[in-house]
Amino acid sequence: MSSSRERTKLHVALALTTLVAGSLAAVVPASGAAAATRPGGWNDSAYRGQVEVVRTPDGPADPSVLTGTVFVDRDRDSVHDRHERGLRGVVVSNGRDVVTTDARGRYRLPAYDNMTVFITQPAGYQVPVDDYNIAQFHYNHLPEGSPELRYGGIAPTGPLPDAVNFPLAESRVTESREQHCVIAGDLQPYDKEEVGYARKGAIDDLSRRDDYQGCGTLFIGDVVGDDLSLYPDVRELTKLTNGPARFLPGNHDLDFDAETAEHSFDTFRAQLAPAYYSYDVGDVHVIALNTVRYPCTPEVDNADGLRPQCDNPSTRPAYNGRISDDQLTWLERDLAKVGRDKLVVLASHISLLNWADEGSPIHQVDQVRKVHELLEGRKAVAVSGHSHSIENMKTGDLAKGWKDLFGVEGLPFPHITAGAISGDWYSGAITDEGYPVAVGRDGGMPGVLTLDVRGNAFRERFTVTGQDDDVQTRLGLNSPTYREWYAARQAWNDDQQGPEPVLGDPLVLDREDLTGRTWLTTNFWMGSTGSTVTVKLDRGRAQRATRTQEMRGEDQLIGAEWSDPHAAAQQLVNGGSVADRSMHLWRYELPADLAAGEHRAVVTATDSYGRRFTDVLEFQVVEQH
């Protein structure tokens, strides 16, 4: 997603509260050491290879049909040898048609120019990965190559090959009913410095985990920030991870000089992955969608008049959240091959629906209701990126914009916005570890989402960059003094005349703060409907805090009163977005008669699965400043 990308980098940490965090429940742990450094780790077992493309001087007997074989590559040389058996029942597609292989592993597909042919990896088998851990399961067919594009696009592939054969290796880790699927939102480096931030941050964290070798990592768009020449740098990052890496495209992965949507992701397709595809692990069917249409056009995208930015594609090209007709046809046919007992993970860059942009027809998907219909009766979860926010939206949740724009009456299954590795576009102070704090527009932190799956049931967890999994909350104090400073600082940032407004110690409250309403705030990043937050003040009994957004169809609550004070106090000083709203913020009003002196608040956040996380906030009350 686009941003103002404020570039201020301060090499000091702004510490506004003192937090002591500890979990009271076990969360599925991440490994403390890189699998690549131990015997039997990912690098010892990874199946490396490529798709086999067969050409002869005579070419195929029928150039209108592509044929090939999906086979078990016993010697792992990526070549279909005579003794290697074909595999029955594997799904193969050209992006429109969907077929399954016969008893000998053979398939036949209609051929057309500018198609990507790919297989759906079956559970119990692994497609090969290259030296950078990127999954190899597709072939691009574009005989004349892309039109002239700044970043190259797809080189001419020439005539249709005689055969495209897809190798597989047997795999216990993809067969297991227990999977850990890493969903990585918005890596989005704009330059090599930001590539370095990602390497020191979330990628270093992933290099120390070994729990995702089966499902791997799915980077859900905005893999880079417009500069597609950084794709090789991204490949160097995935080389450090411990499982197969897959990608889907975002609006900052576009060939912006493409004149039609047909070629707008050619460079992405050439260097990383098909624009859309699917794969299986355990009892999970993962669908990676392309939800970015560029350039959008008035006929296709603005027939209802809600997207005027699409009216001038030749002079002012823009993007829109939309799924192409071919892709919708493929999606329906793909799902027809999937057992009703499977968990369907529907991944995209632009969300089917999200909360941060709930009133925007551009930043959500036009055909959301059609997609919901296709998944009716299935166990499913949608995951997405784009908005650089963390949003754990449960079945039945509703935002005002969803109903107003799309007629959605409530979510039919969970939708999760997965946050971003880049956080708030690598903004803010630089940590001691060498990457920016990058606190998000909702007060969320940079990190990655993991779906922990057993059978066809899942639990979601968010891992903050550089932290253990029990770090799930941030506490703050929203006082009248803070709200007055917030308004003054915003005005000064816009004009910068006169002295800079300075917020005093946010952990010291006076009597006027308490009588003027002060809330202890808890930003529970994966908090959702079904979550609770309690506050135990000093030796008193635990009291329930109130969620600011109930997700019952209300509009967004915006402003200093509804902000995350810990996040906003950093952002207004160091740059970046301002957390002036959040769907995962809880507030507890401090008593107006709270005695002067030191106080200690113990906050317990409990998620919808009963997992508990505890933080502590210590603060002081004085009669007057």
Steps between C-alpha positions, in 0.01 A plus 500: 500500500612858446607730780652842553815308594641746746868419508618637834733245663612561856772280643357520847214310656202696628390318814169636622387221731665230701348160427556162654353232277443134575263233379274293721427249224703285270515617140643277226869590534737613231837330485787680664756403239511491124412161355773548242765477772402156633518151347173406335398863458338659197817535296576130546156383389376764252412363157678729254430499129285651227217433257604291198428665163541259206562629147574316176574639152158389379304649786171366637267300278214735587616856582157585639541258791765488770584157637728372769540275801502552875746247636674387818863604459667215687855601408423871549655609171186678366500273193217256432689172461340182372496333840329793674126458537245761411265611773124464462249766603725809515325823406654695209377832359569757231335773705159430347453127457561257787572131436635203695769260390412150383627168638842563341527859624424652159296814433371693196408869507388748234789732413477874451749785490593666829398213722664364812469125546532377858423206723330491837751334729327197656535429871768240562719638223726803459560702187868583450650822628791688347817606680306791651226271640245632248246236398527384135166378367411705192591585141428830323406480132532833319646432153591860411579605854368804684460839339788732578500545877745682726573192710503249214184298548501151348763419237369338178427135573472396135257239371307264723729230646445132424435444868519671838564243771457576869725312747397424857674338796324301769476705820397408852492863607238598240299187582476580872162616633692748718621800300633844578439738211689830511310786337735794441342832411658794315875445508508810277858633500548810285878477499787280614510667840146381564591153372757506780233597753293198396805273523581617852137481606232251396724299266748443781209382714390255231856371462484395867176305462463147366126443542386595149693263271181340370275798432782751453470877477248676280594863431164661431593787272691824491808284493691816405412868493466580126868432417481153345879492464497407872353156431849339502555654844172348616617162373809536719265555794295186434825305477531558875163344582428138591224390266359555152433865416202601288373839391188673377496845338419837655444847361867589555612197295349641181662568167364853512587559134276214385217640292257217575424277798608200291867594549495697825668223702731355235821574692353351816399189304843472340693525824280368781170320440177476302256783564264245662514129587434249780677230702421237761666407829344264751125570508549855374435639151674837456380729222723793404293762315589808299262774620674795330372616161720756324434709310136497599255620237164679513313220320617221729573674830283811518165400356340595832679837518675425830853483356558815294877451522451225238357734237828603332719190465713643219585833666457429874523122550389369838427168669186351647423204724354253253530138385511439125226299332749228401619476859146470635435220251820329613410547867163331457659210309784469750261481794300232319808275535531561876342270758233658716690391812805714417583833663517761223748784560420779255800734477515833318673835511204737488253360753164359411394728786699681766436740784761772445357578154145376562351802320720473190381322183858503365676330792256208522396250234207577270381139479522422871145367514565266206806361677299453818239309300764269352617412851154453649487201731879459511738548790700800385712797603603798290843659559629818339746788519498844333369721782805461733262423784430199720136396493357179645143501374274216607192337348205738539708818535371800305633846412278777367682531168464131416124527511484838328735408213446129446181405681690268734298433817780331695808290435417140401842381620805663664697765310847592628711795391850371566693817584825577322867411525567864414254614767426863429728506193822474708425833669591630845792453735770241431524226762822370649459197271529722194147522360228763547229481764245564220191506723192462279199715425303291753774486761603156378861388477700355207501123484351191337183296537505123545203268458555203731293220348392164635284312253263758354498721811733794550610755755665823398799658673694816426873519570632852554837552335777424746262378773372175645146388426379603844545871416148583380404833658613857558371716784460877526319785677257720307462811716375856439865615508584248224195600292586871523858425396375277215299788349782752551763267354287422194457872436872565549593217264286661233653848542810471724478859623609583852635262761443127458227368735653248739312225677613464858532167675190311381515279808439790740136607542363788700159544661360690201600212273297259711193722536515576127490127411818298460496153350755227534518365146590150386584447136445125463631450148324171425208585726162427345138428566511243778810654661496666842728741685502545877686754715604433860595831658727471802337253741151539362292247311545453127261717300400460137622749244277603207580444135470824304375333180243226552485398129119506497464721192604829662717760324863555594572704815783739415704758689713553809231357729505170306871489426776278633696753711820295512510466121380849410747670735785332308351557156425870546865556596688251282281496190275246334129430525308597813305234692186712535271194479524128560268199497708328771518767771350454848457781757458500877410833665714575805308610812486878544576459872810287451742585780820690439806279479634202306257255337532168326254364244508133399327452168391155379397462135324175414450405137205314350675165563555568870872578470599767755768767475597729788660846498574738785486880496639707788404866524482788749221733614581851628257768616627742236785528250 
